[in-house]
Amino acid sequence: MYPELSREEIKRYSRHLMIPDVGVEGQRKLKAASVLIVGSGGLGSPNALYLAAAGVGRIGVVDYDVVEASNLQRQVLHATDRIGQSKTGSARDRMMALNPHIEVTAYEEILSSENIERIAGEYDILIDGTDNFPTRYLLNDYGVLSGKPYIYGSIFRFEGQVSVFDARRGPCYRCLFPEPPPPGLVPGCAEGGVFGVLPGTIGTLQAAEAIKLILGIGQPLIGKLLLYDALDNTFQLIQLRKNPNCKICGPNPEVTHLIDYEAFCGTPAYRSEEEFAPWDIEPAAVARRLAQGDNIFLLDVREPVEQQVVQLPGATNIPYGQLSSRLTELPKDRDIIAFCRTGSRSAFAVRYLRGEGFNNAMNLRGGTNAWARQVDPGLLEY
């Protein structure tokens, strides 16, 4: 039933073979298994490395991005000489270098309702290495509809979460989070930052859950949510229950097929550099207006700590999370140019401000990083 191990594989996996719960039969199960890792960044890195090292026979890696210098603080799958290369190509090369006895397939594309069946249909287990809600709901719903377990992981600054959602044996992600949070309320790593070693901890726990599922050993995190705090080194295990009113895994499901998850979450899974919102404005255009003496109100929606890296002269700092309580500090008679590091948080801020009647609010496209490239090369990018 399961493929035989070669002489080289017997030697490579010898430490597994000595464990009664694994042994030769278990290692053959690993060789026959297939896992899809969505995202090859902070969480995807330890997942990819440890599942490859463990001998999982077929591993798929989905990612659309390229390796950047700012990734290397935590994304240990990649290296300095891979900057500018596709993450999936970098991941495949590293995994195959670690273990040439496995098969790795790279999917350099954005996972969506349109392509998930083509990509994920041939894999047994789905692992979430992303940091956006549209992809999480997509993976969950596909897992429920296809009967495949979805291993969830999430990180923010010093805290992380892990669970295994398998609607055949327990709750699904929608049971825990029936609705996504308001757009922009929960920042990702790029906006909020992350402790470099945290994804190593959470991603390794995800990989351990995948191996346990394949081997059929131990107690997987089905019906449980594991919370980790790196600052005080504590773990908390929360028991989860199926939601009888769940819209996809409940007795009377409303969601019976995959939907438009970006529309459902009110935010794109990925905003391309080419995308230009009606209220976006280029840094060079703002610089020209300032040079002409235009009375522009520069609104910095970053966290105060980020000002230690770079500041734009004359800007007022109101962090995105405080906007709703500080609207009286904003002018109604001046153009407001909101900015952050990359233009992501400030785009949400401008959408919110316009909804509150500040129709003069605009978003500095690309944030301070774009300002450094277009206007002032002396500023630091981060």
N, C-alpha and C positions, 0 to 999 in steps of 0.2 A: 504493500500500500504506500509506503513512504520510500523515497529514494535512498539508496545505499550511500554510505560514507566512503570516500576514498582513503587511501593510506595517509595522504597529506592532511586530510580533514580530521582523521582520527587523532593525529598528533596535535593539530591546531586546537581542537576542542577538548583536549584531554582533561582539563579542569572541570568542564561540564560533565564529562563522562563518568567522573568519580562521584558525582552527586546522585544519590538514589532517586531523587525526584526528577532528574533529567535523564542521565544514562544515554546509551546509544539510541534507544527508541525515541527519547525526547529530542535528541539532536537531529534525528531524521525528521521529526515533526517540524523543527525549526527550518530545516533545509527545504521542506515542502511548502512552507508558509509564504504568504505574500502580504506586504504591508505598504500602504500609501501614506507618505509623509507630506502634508500640505504646508509648505513654508520651509525654507532651509536657512533660517536666521538663528536667533538666539535659542529658541526651543527646538527647532529642527536640527541644529547641530549635534547636540548630545544624542537625540533620537537616532539620527543617521549613523553616527559613529558606533554607538553601542549595539544597534540592531545589526549593522554590518559585521561588527566584531563577533557577535553572538552566532552568526551563521544563518540569519533569516534569508531564505533562498532568493526571493524576488522582492526588491524594494523599489518603489516609485517615489520620485521627488518632484513636487510641483512648486514652481516659483517663476515669477516674471521679471525679477529684479536683477541688478548687477551688484557685484561686490564693491562696497565703498569703504574708505578708511575708517569712518565712524562705526562700521559694523564690527571691526576687529576687537573691540573692547569686550565682546561677549560671544561673537559668532565664531567659535573655535574650529568650525569645519573649514573655514577659509584662511587665506594667508595674504601677506602683504603683496607678494608677487602676483596675486589673482585680482588685485584691484582693477576694476573696469571690465572684468570678465563676467559672464552670466553666472549667477549663483548655482543654477542647476548643473551646469558643466563643471564648475569648481567642485560641487558636492559629489558628483559622479566620479570624478577623477580621484578625489580623496578617499572615497569609500572603496573604490576598486583597488587603490594602492594599499589600503588596510587589509582587504580580504578579496583576493582575485577569484575565490570560489563561489561568489554570489553574482546575481544579475541585478544591475541597477539601470533603471529607465528614467531619463530626465524629461520633464514636461515643462518647457519654457513658455508658459502661458498663464493667464489669470483663470482660476477655477470659477466656473459659473454653472447655472442651471442647464445651459446648452451643451457643455462638454463634460460634465461630471460623470455621466454614465459611460461615455467613451473612455475616460481616464480611469475612473475608480471601479468600473464594473468587474475588472479582473483581479481585484485585490480583496483579501479577507478582512483586513482591519484598517480603519481610518484613524490617522493621528493628526491632531490639530496643532500646527506650529505657527499659527497666524496671530494677528493682533487686531482683527476687525470683526465686527458683529455680522455683517452679511455672510461672510464665509463660515462663521460658526453655525448660524442657523441653516445654511445650505448643507454643511456636513451632517448636522444633526438630522435634518429632514430626510436627506438621502439615506443615512444610516437606518432610520426607522423604516422607510419605505422598502429598502433592500434587505433588511434584516442583518445589518452589519454593525458591529460595535464601533463606537466613536470615542476615542480617548482624548479628552479635553484637557487643555492646559492654558493657564493665563498668568501673566506676570505684570507687576507694576511696582517700580521702585524697589522696595525691600520685601514685597509680599507676593506669594504665588498660590495658585489653586490647581488641583488635579482631580479628575473624576473619570469614570468610565460610564458612558451612557449607552445602554443596550436595552431597548424597549421590550425585548423579548423576556427579559429577566428583571427589569427595574424601570426607574423613571428615565425620561429623556431630558435633553437640555431645555426644551420648552416647558417641561414640568417645573423646572427651577426658575427659569426666566421666560414667562409667557410672552412678554413684550420686550423689545429692545429698549435701551435707555434713550433719552432724547439725544439727537445728533450732537456730537462734540462734548457731551457731559463727561464721558470716560475717556481720557486721553490715552493714546498708545505710547509705546516706548519712545518714539521719535519726538513726542510732545511732552511727556512727563518724565522721561529718563528711566533707567533701570540699573540696579546694582549688578555689576558685571558677572558675578558668579551665580546670581539667582537663576537664570535660565538653565544653567548646568544642573542645578538641583532639581528643578521642576521637570526639565526634559528627561533627565535620567529616571525619574519616577515614572514618567509616561512610558519610557522604553521598558521598564520593569513590568509595568502592567501589560504591555503588548506581549512580552515573553511569557508571562503567567497565563494569559489567555490562550496562547498557542499551545503551551504545554498542558493546560488544564490543571494547574496546581495553585495552591494557596487560595486566598480570598481576594479577588479583584475588587476594585473600588466601584462596584456596581451598587447603586443606592447609597453611596457615600461621597462626600465632598471633603477632600483633604486640604486644609489651609496651612500655609507655612509662612512664618515671619522670620526673616534672616537676622533682624536686629537683636531679637532676644532668643533666637534659635528654638522656637516652639512650633509644635505641630498640633493642630486641632482637627478632630474628625467629626463631621456633622452627618447625621443620618438623614437620608432623603427618602421621600415617598412619592409614588406615582400620583400625579394630579388627575383625579377622576374627570376633570373638565378639560384636560389637555387637548389642544386643537388637532394634534396629530397622532398621539398614541393612546388617547382616551377611547372609551367604548363608542363614542359618536364623533369621529374625527371630522373636522371641517377642512383640514389640509390633506388632500388626497393625491396631490402631485406637487412637483417642485414649482416654486413661484419666482417672481422677481425680487430677490433678497435685498438689492440695493434700494428699491422702492419701499420695501417693507421696513427697512431700518432707517430710511431717510438719509442715507449717506452712502457714497460710493465705497466699494471695497478698496479701490485704488484710484487716486486722482492723477491722471497723467500730466506731464509737463506741458503738453500741447493744449490741454483743456483750459478754456478761458471763460470765467464767469462774467456776467454783465457788469458786476460791480468791481471787478479786478482792475488794478492799475499798475503799470510797470514802474519799477524803481526809478528808471531814468526820467520818466514823465513827472514823477513826484519831485525829483531833484530839480528839474527845470522850473517847476512852479515855485518851489522854495527860493530859487535863485532870483525869480522875478518879484519876490516879495509877497506872494499869495499868503493869505492868513489861514494856513492849514493847521488843523489840530491833529498832531501825531499821537496815536493811542497805542501804547505798548501793552499787549495782553499776555505777555510772558510772565513767568514767575520771577520775583525779585532776584533770586539767585542767578538767573541767566544774565542779568545786567552786569555781573562781574566779568562776563566774557566779552560782551559787546553792547554798546549803547548807541542810539541815534540821538544827536543833540536836540534838546527842546521837547522830547517826547514825554508824555504823561503815562505813568505805569499804573494800570488797573488790570490785575490778572483776570483772565477769562472767567474763572469761578466766582469773581466778585462783581461782575458787571451788573447783574440784576439788582444789586443793593446799592450801586453807586451811579445810577443813571443821571442823577441830578448834577453830577460833576461834568457832564458832557454838554457841549454847546449845541444849540439848535441852529445857530446862524453861521456856522463855519463848516467847511468840508472836513469830515473826520476820516483820516487814513489810519486804519488799524493794521498792526503788523505783529508777527511773532518770528520764530526762527525760520520757518519754511513757507508760511502762508496758509497753513492748515487750520490751526486754532483760530487765527484771525478771520478766516473765511466763515467759520461757524459764528464768530463774534459779530461779523457784519450782517449775516443772515438774521441773527437775533435782534440786532439794533434796528435794522430796517423794519422788522416786525413790530418794534416798539415805537415806530414813527420817525426814526432817524434816517430819513431817505437820502441824507447827504453822506452816509457812511460808505466807505470804499475799502477794499482789501489790497494791501501791498503784496502783489503777486511774487511769490518766492521768498518773502520775508527778508530778514537781515542777511541771510546767505546770498540772496539775489542782489541785494544792495551792495554787498561787498564785491560781487562780480561786475555789476553794471556801473556803479557810481564811485565807490571808494575802495580800491584794492587793498588799502591799508587796514581795513577792518578784518577781524577774524571770522572765519566760517567754523561752525561747530555742528 
